[in-house]
Amino acid sequence: MMTDEFFMRRCLQLAANGLQNAKPNPMVGAVIVHNGRIIGEGYHVRCGQAHAEVNAFASVAKADEHLLSESTIYVSLEPCSHYGKTPPCADLIIAKGVRRVVVGTIDPFAKVKGRGIDKLRDAGIDVTVGVLEKECQWLNRRFFVYNLKHRPYIMLKWCQTENGFLDDGFKPCRLSSPFTTMLVHKLRAETDAILVGRVTEERDKPLLNVREWSGRNPMKIVVDSSRPCFEDMDFSSPVLPQLMNELYNRQVQSLLVEGGAKTLQSFIDAGLWDEIRIETAPVKVAEGTKAPALPAEALVLYSACYDGRRIVQYVPDGQTLK
């Protein structure tokens, strides 16, 4: 049955195509439907270029343009109502004469945040809000956390042995397989910045790039009091609040923390995490650096096994993106 949820799922499929190139803008998909038939669809391909609604209208065949006044447009995120690099999408929807708009979730960006919906309703358009809301928010979780919590979306990642060590005898050792390494590089390509502590930088000398995937290398950050990563860092005061403020001001929406153990634990202790990803290799060692303690509020979101290595993704219990 073709319900609002059915067409919103198509919006989400389209939106996900903008994962690497839409940022710092959110990923958005739009679908135009007439009597159960999709007559136009599009997504936000790249920051600074046309939004999803614009591309959806542009895809409508000339033979179908007369149907717009009897159609519904589905959008995974509230249409913008302000002038940025492009004109407001709410104005375009009004101009096209669409009778109904279905919105997945309200845009948390301060310049929108309900104003697009108000503008559409003031124009006499029927607007439904909240269809697959959680799914729409999850897709843009980095964007939501950045705008609502004024800090990057934080992912903690480590690879450990079966008995909970990060290395072998306090010396670096390879625990990931070539395939799971590729998955890490894919994650890096989707992230704005990547962070390690001084010990990891000096001992492992990690490149922290995306050489096993395609995309842009994330900003590399090393927390080191002898070589501050940012000029105004004061290591006589708590570092993490300063770091969050600096990254927010630099429009860094997502941060991947890859080590070491003390650095990872400091984020956990401060409650500064939105996802934890742990890869466990099928090996045991006699001694080494103990892996961080998983927080009590961590809930399993996803689990998979590749090349004998188990990857588990955790999120905080009761996590909300509102």
C-alpha positions in Angstrom: 0.0 0.0 0.0 1.4 3.4 -1.0 1.2 5.4 2.2 2.9 8.6 3.3 5.5 6.4 5.0 6.1 4.6 1.7 7.0 7.8 -0.2 9.0 9.2 2.8 11.2 6.1 2.7 11.9 7.0 -0.9 12.9 10.5 0.2 15.3 8.9 2.7 16.8 6.7 0.0 17.4 9.7 -2.2 18.7 11.9 0.6 21.4 9.4 1.6 23.1 10.0 -1.8 24.3 13.4 -0.5 26.2 11.9 2.4 29.7 13.2 1.5 28.9 16.2 -0.8 25.9 17.9 0.8 27.7 18.8 4.1 27.7 21.1 5.9 24.1 21.2 4.6 21.8 18.4 5.7 20.9 15.5 3.4 17.5 16.0 2.0 15.3 14.0 -0.5 12.1 15.1 -2.1 9.4 13.2 -4.0 6.4 14.6 -5.9 3.4 12.3 -6.1 0.1 12.4 -8.1 -2.5 9.8 -7.4 0.1 7.3 -6.1 2.5 7.9 -9.1 5.8 9.6 -8.6 6.1 12.3 -11.2 9.3 13.9 -9.9 12.1 13.3 -7.4 15.4 14.7 -6.4 18.0 15.2 -3.6 20.4 17.8 -2.4 23.6 16.8 -4.3 26.1 19.3 -3.2 26.4 22.3 -0.8 25.8 25.5 -2.7 23.8 23.8 -5.4 20.1 23.2 -5.9 18.1 21.8 -2.9 16.1 18.6 -3.1 12.8 20.3 -3.8 14.3 22.3 -6.7 15.7 19.1 -8.3 12.4 17.3 -7.8 10.4 20.0 -9.6 13.0 20.1 -12.3 12.6 16.4 -12.9 8.9 16.7 -13.6 8.1 16.0 -17.3 6.4 18.9 -19.2 3.5 16.6 -19.8 3.0 16.2 -16.0 3.4 19.8 -15.0 -0.3 20.5 -15.1 -0.7 17.8 -12.3 1.3 19.8 -9.7 -1.8 21.6 -8.4 -3.3 18.2 -7.5 0.0 16.7 -6.2 1.7 16.1 -2.9 5.4 16.8 -2.3 7.2 14.7 0.3 10.4 16.1 1.9 12.6 14.4 4.5 13.4 17.8 6.1 11.4 21.0 6.4 11.7 23.2 3.3 13.9 26.2 4.0 12.3 29.6 4.3 15.4 31.9 4.1 17.8 33.1 1.5 21.1 31.4 1.8 23.2 30.3 -1.2 19.9 29.5 -2.9 16.4 31.0 -2.7 13.8 29.6 -0.2 12.3 26.2 -1.2 9.1 27.1 0.6 8.6 29.9 -1.9 9.1 27.6 -4.8 6.6 25.1 -3.5 4.0 27.9 -3.1 4.7 29.1 -6.6 4.3 25.7 -8.1 0.8 25.4 -6.6 1.3 22.1 -4.9 -1.8 21.3 -2.7 -0.1 19.2 0.1 3.3 19.0 1.7 4.5 16.1 3.8 7.5 16.8 6.0 9.6 14.2 7.7 11.0 16.4 10.5 11.4 20.1 11.4 14.8 21.6 10.5 16.8 22.4 13.7 18.7 25.2 12.0 17.8 28.5 13.7 17.0 30.3 10.5 14.4 27.7 9.6 13.0 25.8 12.7 9.3 25.8 11.8 9.3 28.9 9.7 9.1 27.0 6.4 6.1 25.1 7.6 4.4 28.3 8.8 5.0 29.9 5.5 3.4 27.0 3.6 0.4 26.9 5.9 0.0 30.7 5.7 -0.3 30.2 1.9 -3.2 27.7 2.4 -1.2 24.5 1.8 -2.1 21.4 3.7 1.1 20.4 5.7 1.7 17.1 7.5 4.7 16.9 9.8 6.5 14.0 11.5 6.2 11.1 9.0 9.1 8.8 9.8 10.4 11.5 12.0 13.0 9.4 13.9 14.4 7.9 10.7 14.7 11.4 9.1 16.4 12.8 12.2 18.8 9.8 12.4 19.9 10.3 8.8 21.0 13.8 9.7 22.1 13.1 13.2 25.4 15.0 12.7 23.5 18.0 11.6 20.9 17.8 14.4 23.5 17.4 17.2 25.6 20.3 15.8 22.6 22.7 15.7 20.9 21.6 18.9 23.9 20.9 21.2 26.4 23.3 19.6 29.1 20.7 19.3 30.1 18.0 16.8 28.4 14.6 16.7 31.0 12.5 18.4 31.8 8.9 17.5 34.3 6.9 19.6 36.0 4.0 17.8 38.5 1.4 18.9 39.7 -2.1 17.9 40.4 -4.6 20.7 41.5 -8.2 21.3 39.1 -10.8 22.5 40.2 -10.3 26.1 39.9 -6.5 25.9 43.3 -5.1 25.0 44.2 -2.4 22.4 47.7 -3.7 21.7 50.1 -6.6 22.4 52.4 -6.0 25.3 51.9 -2.2 25.0 53.2 -2.3 21.4 51.1 -1.6 18.3 49.6 -4.6 16.6 47.3 -5.1 13.6 43.9 -6.3 14.7 41.7 -5.3 11.8 41.4 -7.2 8.6 41.8 -5.5 5.2 38.1 -5.4 4.8 37.3 -4.0 8.3 40.1 -1.4 7.7 38.3 -0.4 4.6 35.1 0.1 6.6 37.0 2.4 9.0 38.3 4.5 6.1 34.7 4.7 4.8 33.7 6.1 8.2 36.5 8.6 8.1 35.4 9.8 4.7 32.0 10.5 6.2 33.5 12.5 9.1 34.7 16.1 9.3 37.5 15.6 11.8 39.4 12.8 13.5 41.2 13.0 16.8 43.9 11.1 18.7 45.9 11.8 21.8 49.6 12.5 22.0 50.7 8.9 22.9 48.9 7.4 19.9 50.4 10.0 17.6 53.9 9.5 18.9 53.8 5.7 19.1 51.6 4.7 16.1 52.2 7.7 13.9 48.8 7.2 12.3 48.0 8.8 8.9 44.3 9.0 9.7 43.3 9.5 6.1 41.0 7.7 3.7 43.5 5.9 1.5 41.4 2.7 1.4 38.2 4.6 0.4 37.2 7.6 -1.8 36.5 11.0 -0.4 38.0 13.9 1.5 40.5 13.3 4.3 39.1 14.6 7.7 40.8 17.3 9.6 43.4 15.7 11.8 43.5 16.7 15.5 46.1 15.7 18.0 45.6 16.6 21.6 49.1 17.5 22.8 49.9 20.2 25.4 53.3 20.7 23.9 51.8 21.4 20.5 48.3 22.7 20.9 46.0 21.8 18.0 44.4 25.3 18.2 46.1 28.5 19.2 43.8 29.5 22.0 43.9 26.1 23.8 44.6 26.5 27.5 45.8 23.1 29.0 45.6 24.5 32.5 41.8 24.4 32.1 39.5 21.5 31.0 40.4 20.8 27.4 37.3 19.1 26.1 34.9 22.0 26.5 37.4 24.3 24.8 37.8 21.7 22.0 34.0 21.4 21.5 33.7 25.2 21.3 36.5 25.5 18.8 35.1 22.8 16.5 31.6 24.2 16.7 33.0 27.6 15.6 34.9 26.0 12.8 31.6 24.3 11.6 32.9 20.8 12.3 29.7 18.8 12.5 31.2 15.3 13.2 34.2 14.1 15.1 35.7 10.6 15.1 37.9 9.8 18.2 40.2 6.9 17.4 42.5 6.8 20.5 44.3 6.2 22.6 42.7 4.6 25.7 43.0 7.7 28.0 41.7 10.0 25.3 38.7 7.8 24.6 38.0 7.3 28.3 38.1 11.1 28.8 35.3 11.5 26.3 33.2 8.7 27.9 33.7 10.2 31.4 32.6 13.6 30.2 29.5 12.2 28.6 30.7 13.4 25.2 29.7 10.7 22.8 26.9 9.9 20.5 28.1 6.6 19.1 30.7 4.0 20.1 32.0 1.5 17.5 34.0 -1.4 18.8 35.7 -4.0 16.6 36.8 -7.2 18.4 39.4 -9.4 16.8 39.6 -13.1 17.4 42.9 -13.0 19.2 44.1 -12.9 22.8 47.2 -11.3 24.3 48.9 -11.7 27.7 49.1 -8.0 28.5 48.8 -4.6 27.0 46.7 -1.4 27.2 43.2 -2.1 28.5 40.4 -0.9 26.3 38.1 1.8 27.6 35.2 0.9 29.9 31.9 0.8 28.0 29.5 3.2 29.7 26.5 1.7 31.5 24.0 3.6 29.3 25.3 2.2 26.1 22.8 0.2 24.0 23.5 -2.0 21.1 22.3 -0.5 17.8 24.0 -2.7 15.3 26.2 -5.8 15.3 27.9 -7.6 12.4 30.8 -10.0 11.8 33.4 -9.7 9.1 36.5 -11.9 8.7 35.9 -13.3 12.1 35.9 -9.8 13.7 32.8 -8.6 15.5 31.8 -4.9 15.0 29.2 -3.5 17.5 27.8 0.0 17.3 26.4 1.5 20.5 24.2 4.6 21.2 23.3 6.2 24.6 20.1 4.8 26.2 17.3 7.3 25.7 19.2 9.3 23.0 17.1 12.0 21.5 17.8 14.4 18.6 15.2 17.0 19.6 
